Amino acid sequence: EYKTTAIEEQALRKINKSIAEKERLLTAEQESKMQTEDLLAKQFSGKRIDKENVELLRSLLNAHNEKISELTSKIDAMKAKARSLKSPTQRSEKLDGIEKRDKIVIELIETEESNLKQLKLCIKGFLEPLRNDTSHNMDIDMMFLNIENIIVVAEKLLMMLKGQQTLMSHEQMIGRCFTHLEEDLHREYTFYLENQSAVMEVITQYQKDK
């Protein structure tokens, strides 16, 4: 039966300690990012948008994302190294179940990333140009409803899912990401879906007036 040597056990303890330290830094960075996102959301919820503050907050979000990505990569590398020091017997017994679960988590995150990307393309490709174009009489706010709020919630969800992904499979609590944001998800998506008929009326009326 395979047993780790004293040197391997010492190395494993050292790696696990480093992982714990990096995870604390990651959690702090994620919390800071959420606070920045809340500030950005408040900018869009007001009657007037301070473009300078918005750009500053977006730059800060990019910095948070880069730091989170850096920490996540380091944690993943250390966890991979830690797994290599564990018993191959333990790995083989749970490999199939872990691999299936990991694939589901990866697919979930990729789906959320794709969804968020499409929402942001909608903002950049349609909402922002229409806001800057004063030659039309379209009700932009009614057409796009609360899409910007949905993006904020979607970013929070994606960040939390990626945070769970940095943990070992048995430590992950994916469901809590959704329950933590249950109120926000329900409020924003319900409002969006319930007002789709009003959006179509606006579009139809615009086409008639055109």
C-alpha positions in Angstrom: 0.0 0.0 0.0 1.3 3.4 -1.0 2.2 5.8 1.9 3.5 9.3 1.6 7.0 9.8 3.0 7.7 12.2 5.8 9.2 14.6 3.3 6.0 14.5 1.2 3.8 14.9 4.2 5.8 18.0 5.3 5.6 19.4 1.7 1.9 18.7 1.7 1.3 20.6 5.0 3.4 23.5 3.6 1.3 23.6 0.4 -2.0 23.5 2.3 -0.9 26.3 4.5 0.0 28.4 1.4 -3.3 27.5 -0.2 -5.2 28.7 2.9 -3.3 32.0 2.9 -4.0 32.6 -0.8 -7.7 31.7 -0.3 -8.0 34.3 2.4 -6.5 36.9 0.0 -8.9 35.7 -2.7 -11.9 36.0 -0.5 -10.9 39.5 0.5 -10.4 40.5 -3.1 -13.8 39.0 -4.1 -15.5 41.0 -1.3 -13.7 44.2 -2.5 -14.9 43.5 -6.0 -18.5 43.0 -4.8 -18.4 46.3 -3.0 -17.1 48.0 -6.2 -19.9 46.4 -8.2 -22.5 47.7 -5.8 -21.1 51.2 -6.2 -21.2 50.8 -9.9 -24.8 49.6 -9.8 -25.7 52.7 -7.7 -24.2 54.9 -10.5 -26.7 53.4 -13.0 -29.6 53.4 -10.6 -29.5 57.2 -10.2 -31.0 59.8 -12.5 -27.7 61.1 -13.6 -24.6 59.0 -14.4 -21.2 60.3 -13.5 -19.1 59.0 -16.4 -15.8 59.7 -14.6 -16.9 57.7 -11.6 -18.2 54.9 -13.8 -14.8 54.7 -15.7 -12.9 54.8 -12.4 -15.1 52.0 -10.9 -14.7 49.9 -14.1 -11.0 50.3 -14.0 -11.1 49.2 -10.4 -13.2 46.2 -11.4 -10.6 45.2 -14.0 -7.9 45.4 -11.4 -9.9 43.2 -9.0 -10.5 40.7 -11.9 -6.8 40.5 -12.7 -5.9 40.0 -9.0 -8.6 37.3 -8.6 -7.4 35.6 -11.8 -3.8 35.6 -10.5 -4.7 34.3 -7.1 -7.0 31.6 -8.6 -4.2 30.4 -10.9 -1.8 30.2 -8.0 -4.3 28.3 -5.9 -5.1 25.9 -8.7 -1.4 25.2 -9.3 -0.8 24.5 -5.5 -3.9 22.3 -5.3 -2.7 20.3 -8.3 0.6 19.9 -6.6 -1.0 18.9 -3.3 -3.2 16.3 -5.1 -0.1 14.8 -6.7 1.3 14.1 -3.2 -1.9 12.2 -2.0 -2.4 8.5 -2.3 -3.1 7.3 -5.8 -5.5 4.8 -4.3 -7.7 7.5 -2.8 -7.7 9.4 -6.1 -8.7 6.3 -8.1 -11.7 5.5 -5.8 -13.3 8.9 -6.2 -12.0 9.9 -9.6 -15.1 9.1 -11.7 -17.5 10.9 -9.4 -15.2 13.9 -9.0 -14.5 14.2 -12.7 -18.3 14.1 -13.5 -19.0 16.8 -10.9 -16.1 19.0 -12.0 -17.3 18.8 -15.6 -20.8 19.9 -14.5 -19.3 22.8 -12.6 -17.1 23.8 -15.5 -20.1 23.6 -17.9 -22.2 25.7 -15.5 -19.5 28.4 -15.3 -19.0 28.4 -19.0 -22.7 28.9 -19.5 -22.8 31.8 -17.1 -19.8 33.3 -18.8 -21.4 33.0 -22.2 -24.7 34.6 -20.8 -22.8 37.5 -19.3 -20.8 38.0 -22.5 -24.0 38.2 -24.6 -25.6 40.7 -22.2 -22.5 42.9 -22.3 -22.5 42.7 -26.1 -26.1 43.9 -26.1 -25.1 46.9 -24.0 -22.1 47.8 -26.1 -23.6 47.0 -29.5 -27.1 48.4 -29.0 -27.9 50.2 -25.7 -24.9 52.6 -25.6 -25.1 53.6 -29.3 -28.9 54.2 -29.0 -28.3 56.3 -25.8 -25.8 58.4 -27.7 -28.0 58.8 -30.7 -30.5 61.7 -30.3 -32.1 61.4 -33.7 -34.7 58.8 -32.7 -37.6 58.9 -30.3 -37.3 55.4 -28.9 -38.0 54.7 -25.2 -34.6 53.2 -24.6 -35.2 52.5 -20.9 -38.3 50.6 -21.7 -36.7 48.6 -24.5 -33.8 47.4 -22.4 -35.5 47.5 -19.0 -33.2 46.5 -16.2 -30.5 44.7 -18.3 -27.7 46.6 -16.6 -28.9 45.4 -13.2 -29.1 41.9 -14.5 -25.4 42.2 -15.6 -24.4 43.2 -12.1 -26.2 40.2 -10.6 -24.8 37.9 -13.3 -21.3 39.1 -12.5 -21.7 38.5 -8.8 -23.0 34.9 -9.5 -20.2 34.2 -11.8 -17.6 35.5 -9.4 -19.1 33.3 -6.6 -19.1 30.2 -8.8 -15.5 30.7 -9.8 -14.7 31.2 -6.1 -16.2 27.8 -5.3 -14.3 26.3 -8.2 -11.0 27.1 -6.5 -12.0 24.8 -3.6 -11.6 21.0 -3.6 -14.7 19.2 -5.0 -15.9 18.0 -1.6 -15.6 21.5 -0.2 -17.6 23.2 -2.9 -21.1 24.5 -2.2 -22.4 25.5 -5.6 -26.0 25.8 -4.5 -25.2 28.5 -2.0 -24.1 30.8 -4.8 -27.7 30.8 -6.1 -29.4 30.9 -2.7 -27.2 33.8 -1.6 -28.4 35.8 -4.6 -31.9 34.3 -4.7 -33.6 37.6 -3.9 -31.6 39.6 -6.5 -32.0 36.9 -9.2 -35.7 36.6 -8.6 -36.3 40.4 -8.5 -34.3 41.3 -11.7 -35.2 38.4 -13.9 -38.9 38.5 -12.9 -39.1 42.2 -13.7 -37.4 41.6 -17.0 -39.6 38.7 -18.1 -42.9 40.2 -16.9 -42.3 43.3 -19.0 -41.4 41.6 -22.3 -44.9 42.3 -23.7 -44.4 46.1 -23.0 -41.0 46.0 -24.8 -42.6 44.4 -27.9 -45.3 47.1 -27.9 -42.6 49.8 -27.9 -40.7 48.1 -30.7 -44.0 47.6 -32.7 -45.0 51.3 -32.2 -41.6 52.5 -33.3 -41.8 50.4 -36.4 -45.2 51.9 -37.2 -43.9 55.5 -36.7 -40.8 55.0 -38.6 
